[in-house]
Amino acid sequence: MIEIALETEHMSNIELPNTESKTLAQRMGEGRLPVADAMRYAMQLADALRKLHDAGKSHGGLTPSQVVLTGAGLDLVPAAEGTIGAITPYTAPEVLQARPADARSDVFSFGAILFEMLSGRRAFEGEGRTTLANQLLTAATPASGSPAVDRLVGPCLVKNPEARTTRMQKLMMELKLLSVAVRRAETATRVVPRRDVVEAGTLRNELEQMEARMTARLQAHDRKLTEAQRASSEAVGALKNQVVALSADVAIASEQSAIPAAAGLDLEAAARLAALDQSMMALDRSMAALGERLAQLEAKVEEKTQKDAQFEHSVAADLVDIEAALKVQAAGIDSARVAMSQTDDLVERVVEALESLQMAVLDQNESGHEAAFAVN
């Protein structure tokens, strides 16, 4: 623990941020961080740890409470006196086993903090010191839900410090590549697919509303046509009844007119017969006028029916065309998504190739330094 004490003594010279700043723990307590903010804080924290490790030092007790966010970036604050060696959800397994903390322990703490910032939950937690210590020593690294994040965080949270990622420069490169991938995915999702989906959904809703309005109008027309036909039928029935009644009166009058004049047909009956003849003539004219009106009404109803049929056919054709256009647009969106997926796969392969190349260069550099040391 002497090395940790020396590190704490050195880091105590760091100036504390102003009172307007807040720690990363306080910021995460306010709610899940946006991905862009989490990536920015992770890059700044990785750079601060890189500078500390390049100077041959380590933090030894890194937690979100020791990361202070400022307007210019962030500051690393040393662990409070008496807290070094305490069990936290970010403590490296070797520190729990009473081994001295070093740069690899900081990498473990950094990985746990990065996991929490990107996933919104802690990688290791438990009620009580014993349960938490058991989680840190034996529990497997949980999945974050993102393969890219797991590839970045997984090597940091390896239990064995000998197999753990040791270079902050490598982590910073991976963070940069992940940041580019995140920005690209967010831009593509926000600008292309989502806009097309929203436009297609809006168009489909408008079509459904238009179809509902047209259906309501056609139903209203059908109701009006039915009512007109019923009224016409009732009027025709009433006129037929009147014609039957008048026909009966005419028959009676004809029988009366057949009586010989010698029977003493009075003048009043003759007047009634003349009036009846005039009524029959008026009825004939009324029937003719009614027939013309009925013919006109039937012609208008037939014309309206044809127009409604043409309108319905035209709307149906338009709906078919629009549906076909929507299918073409959906196919285009699917093609774009497939292309984006293929591009993402290509980016992942490029990242893996860069990682392999960097590891080869680092291994070559380490081999060169070891050889030079042996010669000296």
URWO-V52903 format. One record per residue. SS is DSSP state (H for helix, E for strand, - for the rest). PSI is psi in radians with two decimals (none if undefined). OMEGA is omega in radians with two decimals (NA if undefined). Layout:
# URWO-V52903
<<SS:PSI:OMEGA> <SS:PSI:OMEGA>>
This chain:
# URWO-V52903
<<-:-0.01:-3.13> <H:-0.72:-3.13> <H:-0.69:3.13> <H:-0.71:3.13> <H:-0.71:3.11> <H:-0.72:3.13> <H:-0.71:-3.14> <H:-0.70:3.12> <H:-0.70:3.12> <H:-0.78:-3.06> <H:-0.25:3.11> <-:-0.25:3.10> <-:-0.14:-3.13> <-:2.33:3.13> <-:2.36:3.11> <-:2.60:-3.14> <-:2.95:-3.10> <-:2.97:-3.03> <-:-0.28:3.14> <-:-0.21:-3.13> <-:2.89:3.08> <E:2.72:3.13> <E:2.85:3.09> <H:-0.59:3.10> <H:-0.74:3.11> <H:-0.70:-3.14> <H:-0.74:3.13> <H:-0.46:3.08> <H:-0.32:3.12> <-:-0.17:-3.11> <-:2.93:-3.10> <-:2.41:-3.12> <-:2.46:2.94> <-:2.60:-3.07> <H:-0.71:-3.13> <H:-0.76:3.12> <H:-0.74:-3.14> <H:-0.75:3.13> <H:-0.67:3.13> <H:-0.80:3.12> <H:-0.70:-3.14> <H:-0.73:3.13> <H:-0.75:3.13> <H:-0.71:3.12> <H:-0.73:3.11> <H:-0.68:3.12> <H:-0.69:3.12> <H:-0.72:3.11> <H:-0.63:3.11> <H:-0.80:3.12> <H:-0.68:3.14> <H:-0.75:-3.13> <H:-0.62:3.10> <H:-0.47:3.10> <-:0.08:3.12> <-:0.35:-3.09> <-:3.00:3.07> <-:2.85:-3.13> <-:-0.95:3.05> <-:-0.31:-3.13> <-:0.76:-3.02> <-:2.21:3.00> <-:2.92:3.08> <H:-0.39:3.13> <H:-0.36:3.11> <H:0.05:3.11> <E:1.96:-3.09> <E:2.15:-3.14> <E:2.30:3.13> <E:3.02:3.11> <-:-0.50:-3.11> <-:-0.11:-3.11> <E:-2.07:3.06> <E:2.78:3.11> <E:2.51:3.03> <E:2.18:3.14> <-:2.37:3.12> <-:2.71:3.10> <-:2.53:-3.14> <-:2.62:-3.12> <-:2.31:3.14> <-:-0.12:-3.13> <-:-0.16:3.13> <-:2.29:-3.07> <-:-0.14:3.11> <-:2.64:-3.11> <-:2.14:3.07> <-:2.90:3.09> <-:-0.04:-3.08> <-:0.10:-3.09> <-:2.31:-3.14> <-:2.57:-3.11> <H:-0.67:-3.11> <H:-0.52:3.09> <H:-0.64:3.08> <H:-0.46:3.13> <-:0.32:3.06> <-:0.40:3.04> <-:2.62:-3.09> <-:2.48:3.11> <-:2.57:3.10> <-:-2.86:-3.10> <H:-0.58:-3.14> <H:-0.58:3.07> <H:-0.67:3.08> <H:-0.64:3.12> <H:-0.72:3.10> <H:-0.82:-3.14> <H:-0.70:3.11> <H:-0.75:3.12> <H:-0.70:3.12> <H:-0.71:3.11> <H:-0.73:-3.14> <H:-0.73:3.11> <H:-0.77:-3.11> <H:-0.69:-3.13> <H:-0.66:-3.04> <H:-0.44:-3.09> <H:-0.36:-3.12> <-:0.11:3.10> <-:2.80:-3.12> <-:2.58:3.11> <-:-0.64:-3.12> <-:2.28:3.07> <-:2.74:-3.13> <-:2.73:3.13> <-:2.06:3.14> <-:2.76:-3.09> <H:-0.73:-3.06> <H:-0.82:-3.13> <H:-0.75:3.14> <H:-0.75:3.12> <H:-0.69:3.12> <H:-0.69:3.09> <H:-0.78:-3.11> <H:-0.57:-3.06> <H:-0.56:-2.97> <H:-0.47:-3.03> <-:2.46:3.08> <-:2.71:3.12> <-:2.17:-3.12> <-:2.74:3.09> <-:2.43:-3.12> <-:-0.28:-3.04> <-:-0.13:3.12> <-:2.05:3.12> <H:-0.64:-3.14> <H:-0.74:3.11> <H:-0.72:-3.14> <H:-0.67:3.12> <H:-0.53:-3.13> <H:-0.76:-3.03> <H:-0.60:-3.04> <H:-0.90:-3.13> <H:-0.40:3.12> <H:-0.49:-3.02> <H:0.34:3.06> <-:2.37:-3.09> <-:-0.74:-3.11> <-:2.04:-3.12> <H:-0.44:3.13> <H:-0.51:-3.12> <H:0.07:-3.06> <-:2.65:3.03> <-:2.34:-3.07> <-:-0.34:-3.03> <-:2.12:3.09> <H:-0.46:3.12> <H:-0.71:3.13> <H:-0.72:3.12> <H:-0.66:3.13> <H:-0.67:3.10> <H:-0.75:3.13> <H:-0.63:3.09> <H:-0.70:3.12> <H:-0.78:3.13> <H:-0.71:3.12> <H:-0.66:3.12> <H:-0.74:3.11> <H:-0.77:3.14> <H:-0.70:-3.14> <H:-0.81:3.13> <H:-0.72:-3.13> <H:-0.76:-3.13> <H:-0.73:3.14> <H:-0.72:-3.13> <H:-0.80:-3.13> <H:-0.72:-3.12> <H:-0.67:-3.07> <H:-0.67:-2.97> <H:-0.75:-2.99> <H:-1.18:-3.00> <H:-0.78:-3.06> <H:-0.68:3.13> <H:-0.73:3.14> <H:-0.72:-3.14> <H:-0.73:-3.14> <H:-0.76:3.14> <H:-0.74:3.12> <H:-0.74:3.11> <H:-0.72:3.12> <H:-0.75:3.12> <H:-0.72:3.14> <H:-0.71:3.10> <H:-0.72:3.11> <H:-0.68:3.11> <H:-0.74:3.12> <H:-0.72:3.11> <H:-0.72:3.12> <H:-0.71:3.12> <H:-0.68:3.11> <H:-0.71:3.12> <H:-0.74:3.13> <H:-0.71:3.10> <H:-0.73:3.12> <H:-0.71:3.13> <H:-0.74:3.12> <H:-0.69:3.10> <H:-0.69:3.10> <H:-0.73:3.10> <H:-0.73:3.13> <H:-0.71:3.13> <H:-0.77:3.12> <H:-0.73:3.13> <H:-0.72:3.12> <H:-0.74:3.12> <H:-0.72:3.12> <H:-0.74:3.10> <H:-0.70:3.12> <H:-0.75:3.12> <H:-0.71:3.11> <H:-0.74:3.13> <H:-0.72:3.13> <H:-0.74:3.14> <H:-0.75:3.12> <H:-0.71:3.11> <H:-0.75:3.13> <H:-0.74:3.12> <H:-0.67:3.11> <H:-0.72:3.10> <H:-0.72:3.10> <H:-0.71:3.12> <H:-0.73:3.12> <H:-0.76:3.13> <H:-0.77:3.13> <H:-0.64:3.11> <H:-0.68:3.11> <H:-0.74:3.11> <H:-0.71:-3.14> <H:-0.71:-3.14> <H:-0.74:3.12> <H:-0.76:-3.14> <H:-0.65:3.14> <H:-0.70:3.11> <H:-0.70:3.14> <H:-0.62:-3.12> <H:-0.29:-3.14> <-:-0.20:3.13> <-:2.35:-3.09> <-:2.63:3.14> <H:-0.43:3.14> <H:-0.34:3.13> <H:-0.15:3.07> <-:0.74:3.07> <-:2.14:-3.07> <-:2.90:-3.13> <H:-0.54:-3.12> <H:-0.71:3.13> <H:-0.66:3.11> <H:-0.68:3.11> <H:-0.72:3.12> <H:-0.65:3.12> <H:-0.72:3.10> <H:-0.72:3.12> <H:-0.67:3.13> <H:-0.69:3.10> <H:-0.74:3.10> <H:-0.70:3.12> <H:-0.70:3.12> <H:-0.70:3.11> <H:-0.72:3.10> <H:-0.69:3.12> <H:-0.72:3.10> <H:-0.76:3.11> <H:-0.72:3.12> <H:-0.73:3.13> <H:-0.68:3.11> <H:-0.78:3.11> <H:-0.73:3.12> <H:-0.70:3.10> <H:-0.73:3.11> <H:-0.75:3.13> <H:-0.72:3.09> <H:-0.69:3.11> <H:-0.75:3.09> <H:-0.76:3.14> <H:-0.75:3.11> <H:-0.66:3.11> <H:-0.74:3.13> <H:-0.73:3.12> <H:-0.75:3.12> <H:-0.72:3.10> <H:-0.75:3.12> <H:-0.71:3.12> <H:-0.75:3.12> <H:-0.74:3.12> <H:-0.76:3.12> <H:-0.70:3.13> <H:-0.75:3.10> <H:-0.72:3.13> <H:-0.77:3.13> <H:-0.73:3.12> <H:-0.74:3.14> <H:-0.77:3.13> <H:-0.73:3.12> <H:-0.72:3.11> <H:-0.73:3.11> <H:-0.72:3.12> <H:-0.69:3.10> <H:-0.77:3.12> <H:-0.75:-3.13> <H:-0.72:3.11> <H:-0.70:3.09> <H:-0.71:3.11> <H:-0.68:3.10> <H:-0.69:3.11> <H:-0.72:3.10> <H:-0.75:3.13> <H:-0.73:3.11> <H:-0.69:3.10> <H:-0.68:3.09> <H:-0.71:3.12> <H:-0.76:3.12> <H:-0.70:3.11> <H:-0.71:3.11> <H:-0.70:3.12> <H:-0.71:3.10> <H:-0.75:3.12> <H:-0.71:3.11> <H:-0.71:3.11> <H:-0.74:3.11> <H:-0.68:3.10> <H:-0.71:3.11> <H:-0.72:3.09> <H:-0.71:3.13> <H:-0.72:3.11> <H:-0.73:3.12> <H:-0.71:3.13> <H:-0.66:3.10> <H:-0.74:3.12> <H:-0.77:3.11> <H:-0.69:3.12> <H:-0.72:3.10> <H:-0.71:3.10> <H:-0.80:3.13> <H:-0.74:3.13> <H:-0.74:-3.14> <H:-0.72:3.12> <H:-0.68:3.12> <H:-0.72:3.13> <H:-0.75:3.13> <H:-0.75:3.11> <H:-0.69:3.14> <H:-0.71:3.12> <H:-0.74:3.13> <H:-0.71:3.11> <H:-0.68:3.13> <H:-0.72:3.10> <H:-0.69:3.13> <H:-0.72:3.13> <H:-0.75:3.13> <H:-0.67:3.14> <H:-0.68:-3.13> <H:-0.69:3.14> <H:-0.75:-3.14> <-:none:NA>>
